[in-house]
């Protein structure tokens, strides 16, 4: 495995998968910058947008974030 193919603790075998993970990370960073994840109302609104398909993730980096938002939403319901 080539060095440097790690994003958010996940390793990727190909340059294409690595590039997809970087795209996911960029989306996640933007979402985090725009959303207060400690505010239940904002988390629930984000979760609703994610369920509606507003954000499409390509890799496990994105799926991990999706799982995190799901867990927060469940906590705040």
C-alpha positions, 0 to 999 in steps of 0.5 A: 500500500502506498504511503499517504493513502490514509484519511481519517484513520482509514487506508485506501488501496488505490489513488482513485479511492484515496481521492474519493476519501479526500472528497468526502473529507472535504464535504465533512469539513464543510458540514462541520464548519456550517453545523454546530454538532452540539446543538440538537436542533442543528444535528436533527436538521442535518440528519434530515438533510442527509436522509433526504440525500443532500450529501452523497459519500463515496467511501467509509470516511463518509459512511463513518460520518453518516453513522456519527450523525445518526447516533447524535440524532438518536441521542437528541430525539 
